[in-house]
Amino acid sequence: MILLILFSFLAGVVTILSPCILPILPIVLSSGIGGVRVGMARPVGVVTGFVLSFTFFTLFLSSIVRLAGIPAESLRLFSVAIIITFGISLLVPQFQTLIERLFSKVAGFIPNGQNRSGFGGGLVIGFSIGLLWTPCVGPILASVISLAITGSVTFDSLLITLAYSLGTSIPMFLIMLGGQKALHRVPGLLANLANIQKMFGVIMILTGLGIFFGVDRRFQTFVLNTFPQYGVGLTKLEDNQLIRDLLTQESGQMTENSKIGKPMFDLVEPKGIRAPELIPGGVWFNSEPLTLEQLKGKVVIIDFWTYSCINCQRTFPYLKAWHEKYKDKGLVIIGVHSPEFEFEKDEKNLAEAIKDFGIIHPVVQDNDFATWRAYANRYWPAKYFIDKEGYIRYSHFGEGEYDKSELVIQELLKEAGAENVSTEINNPTYQINSRTPEIYLGYERIDNFASPEEIKENSVSKYSAPDSLGSNEIAFNGNWNVTREFANPQKGAELLLNFDSREVFLVMRPKSGQAKVKVFIDDKRQSFGEDNKDGIVTVDSDRLYKLIKLTRPGRHLLRLEFEDGNTEVYAFTFG
């Protein structure tokens, strides 16, 4: 437990470098600028308010929303109003005096020798920041949030969240303190303090308006799209086996690695939780932007997916059938595309995938995982069934349980007043025949790697294959460049895999033009149709390729030969 608290504190400290904190930095910096009288009181108030607010709302917001029926978005808008109000106070001196008198009462417990109004105002600003900020969470805080959204808050989770917020508050405090010292040490700045105050007032107002209209999240998306590696390594500090084991002990849930990401199992979520609103900012397909608020009275399915995921693809026929069957009865299906790989963030790639798969229900891009985090989701695919009042009544992660899911749809539609929905339920089943879990090929998530050489990150290096491979092991042979997300074989390189499955799929993309990959199973080239023609796969776009489809499952050796250095390989999945 002590280790989790320590790592959570350190993760909070480094969060200041993440793209998720960028939208609130103007508020943090502006908060320390309140005139000569503010001193240390305002920054102390800001960090105190932030720590209390972030800790409280992270742990209890779901429960508050559920019990009181107050939409989470209303609390967010209230915080935006406070930020804009303080921005106006920096612009208008008379209004600032009024605000300081008002909030001096908040800090009445501060000794007379300190500035009460500065602390009180800072406390309220910090409280608002704690509610507005959606951090780029790592495994520790994600685990806490997952428990909180189901109402399972423990004393340990309270300590972990408090440690994280304390860690985050330290660089915040230093930023505000640095801004104040710069004002006092540079004569030209101090002489123009009134104008500087007004400038920061404008910044604060614009930031508040930007948050209100969702510009902050679009800005995050722009930053991540422009600088895809920005902030990537920040969660590595806490993403290690020791922390994963400790989190498993804390949650009391033994979860196999094969069940993380794209599960092949059934899991039911506790019922009766108010569904978080869809976070604006992403591009919409097949529809104008929608909100759950405007869909009140209808039954909604939120489907988290990513287009290169075979498990997601196998759910499409059921989603399309339900859409056609119940759309006129009041069912709305919304696909939230939360991309696993960088190339899936591309709007054009997603548009082509939607067209190729024949998806006609609304889909929204969730490139920054904002809606994913709002739902504390962990899986592709994941479906949340929302009733007419906006409550999550049933959830399903992974494939399967299609008859049960359709029965839930019918029951919720009846509650919403729909008639003639008790039709026969007879969904076809798909049997998964695999004992090999998903296998990633980038160094960040690669596992069961059997080549004797240590992986050299982001540089071309020579690898060799062992004489034999164990169950579900992979090996490289020849020259490879292994990056965080994918591996790039050079001309003549080979990839070997010992698998037990009926079908094998591989996510690939060409660096340019086309690439050719030869497919051998048990040292024989065979044609399996679709993407594999006469033992050769032509890689011409960014997607999942179907390499092998056997008549029955079994253990085999797969070998891929790459004719050039033009292929990027991402992950194997099986079926």
Rosetta blueprint (number, residue, H / E / L):
1 M L
2 I H
3 L H
4 L H
5 I H
6 L H
7 F H
8 S H
9 F H
10 L H
11 A H
12 G H
13 V H
14 V H
15 T H
16 I H
17 L H
18 S L
19 P H
20 C H
21 I H
22 L H
23 P H
24 I H
25 L H
26 P H
27 I H
28 V H
29 L H
30 S H
31 S H
32 G L
33 I L
34 G L
35 G L
36 V L
37 R L
38 V L
39 G L
40 M L
41 A H
42 R H
43 P H
44 V H
45 G H
46 V H
47 V H
48 T H
49 G H
50 F H
51 V H
52 L H
53 S H
54 F H
55 T H
56 F H
57 F H
58 T H
59 L H
60 F H
61 L H
62 S H
63 S H
64 I H
65 V H
66 R H
67 L H
68 A H
69 G L
70 I L
71 P L
72 A H
73 E H
74 S H
75 L H
76 R H
77 L H
78 F H
79 S H
80 V H
81 A H
82 I H
83 I H
84 I H
85 T H
86 F H
87 G H
88 I H
89 S H
90 L H
91 L H
92 V L
93 P H
94 Q H
95 F H
96 Q H
97 T H
98 L H
99 I H
100 E H
101 R H
102 L H
103 F H
104 S H
105 K L
106 V L
107 A L
108 G L
109 F L
110 I L
111 P L
112 N L
113 G L
114 Q L
115 N L
116 R H
117 S H
118 G H
119 F H
120 G H
121 G H
122 G H
123 L H
124 V H
125 I H
126 G H
127 F H
128 S H
129 I H
130 G H
131 L H
132 L H
133 W L
134 T L
135 P L
136 C L
137 V L
138 G L
139 P H
140 I H
141 L H
142 A H
143 S H
144 V H
145 I H
146 S H
147 L H
148 A H
149 I H
150 T L
151 G L
152 S L
153 V L
154 T L
155 F H
156 D H
157 S H
158 L H
159 L H
160 I H
161 T H
162 L H
163 A H
164 Y H
165 S H
166 L H
167 G H
168 T H
169 S H
170 I H
171 P H
172 M H
173 F H
174 L H
175 I H
176 M H
177 L H
178 G H
179 G H
180 Q H
181 K H
182 A H
183 L H
184 H H
185 R H
186 V L
187 P H
188 G H
189 L H
190 L H
191 A H
192 N L
193 L H
194 A H
195 N H
196 I H
197 Q H
198 K H
199 M H
200 F H
201 G H
202 V H
203 I H
204 M H
205 I H
206 L H
207 T H
208 G H
209 L H
210 G H
211 I H
212 F H
213 F L
214 G L
215 V H
216 D H
217 R H
218 R H
219 F H
220 Q H
221 T H
222 F H
223 V H
224 L H
225 N H
226 T H
227 F L
228 P L
229 Q L
230 Y L
231 G L
232 V H
233 G H
234 L H
235 T H
236 K H
237 L H
238 E L
239 D L
240 N L
241 Q H
242 L H
243 I H
244 R H
245 D H
246 L H
247 L H
248 T H
249 Q H
250 E H
251 S H
252 G L
253 Q L
254 M L
255 T L
256 E L
257 N H
258 S H
259 K H
260 I L
261 G E
262 K L
263 P L
264 M L
265 F L
266 D L
267 L L
268 V L
269 E L
270 P L
271 K L
272 G L
273 I E
274 R E
275 A L
276 P L
277 E L
278 L L
279 I L
280 P L
281 G L
282 G L
283 V L
284 W E
285 F E
286 N L
287 S L
288 E L
289 P L
290 L L
291 T L
292 L L
293 E L
294 Q L
295 L L
296 K L
297 G L
298 K L
299 V E
300 V E
301 I E
302 I E
303 D E
304 F E
305 W E
306 T L
307 Y L
308 S L
309 C L
310 I H
311 N H
312 C H
313 Q H
314 R L
315 T L
316 F H
317 P H
318 Y H
319 L H
320 K H
321 A H
322 W H
323 H H
324 E H
325 K H
326 Y H
327 K H
328 D H
329 K H
330 G L
331 L E
332 V E
333 I E
334 I E
335 G E
336 V E
337 H E
338 S L
339 P L
340 E L
341 F L
342 E H
343 F H
344 E H
345 K H
346 D L
347 E H
348 K H
349 N H
350 L H
351 A H
352 E H
353 A H
354 I H
355 K H
356 D H
357 F H
358 G L
359 I L
360 I L
361 H L
362 P L
363 V E
364 V E
365 Q E
366 D L
367 N L
368 D L
369 F L
370 A H
371 T H
372 W H
373 R H
374 A H
375 Y L
376 A L
377 N L
378 R L
379 Y E
380 W L
381 P L
382 A E
383 K E
384 Y E
385 F E
386 I E
387 D L
388 K L
389 E L
390 G L
391 Y E
392 I E
393 R E
394 Y E
395 S E
396 H E
397 F E
398 G L
399 E L
400 G L
401 E L
402 Y H
403 D H
404 K H
405 S H
406 E H
407 L H
408 V H
409 I H
410 Q H
411 E H
412 L H
413 L H
414 K H
415 E H
416 A L
417 G L
418 A L
419 E L
420 N L
421 V L
422 S L
423 T L
424 E L
425 I L
426 N L
427 N L
428 P L
429 T L
430 Y L
431 Q L
432 I L
433 N L
434 S E
435 R L
436 T L
437 P L
438 E L
439 I E
440 Y E
441 L L
442 G L
443 Y L
444 E L
445 R L
446 I E
447 D L
448 N L
449 F E
450 A L
451 S L
452 P L
453 E L
454 E L
455 I L
456 K L
457 E E
458 N L
459 S L
460 V E
461 S E
462 K E
463 Y E
464 S L
465 A L
466 P L
467 D L
468 S L
469 L L
470 G L
471 S L
472 N L
473 E L
474 I E
475 A E
476 F E
477 N E
478 G E
479 N E
480 W E
481 N E
482 V E
483 T L
484 R L
485 E L
486 F L
487 A E
488 N E
489 P E
490 Q L
491 K L
492 G L
493 A L
494 E E
495 L E
496 L E
497 L E
498 N E
499 F E
500 D E
501 S E
502 R E
503 E E
504 V E
505 F E
506 L E
507 V E
508 M E
509 R E
510 P E
511 K L
512 S L
513 G L
514 Q L
515 A E
516 K E
517 V E
518 K E
519 V E
520 F E
521 I E
522 D L
523 D L
524 K E
525 R E
526 Q L
527 S L
528 F L
529 G E
530 E L
531 D L
532 N E
533 K E
534 D L
535 G L
536 I E
537 V E
538 T E
539 V E
540 D L
541 S L
542 D L
543 R E
544 L E
545 Y E
546 K E
547 L E
548 I E
549 K E
550 L E
551 T E
552 R E
553 P E
554 G E
555 R E
556 H E
557 L E
558 L E
559 R E
560 L E
561 E E
562 F E
563 E L
564 D L
565 G L
566 N L
567 T E
568 E E
569 V E
570 Y E
571 A E
572 F E
573 T E
574 F E
575 G L
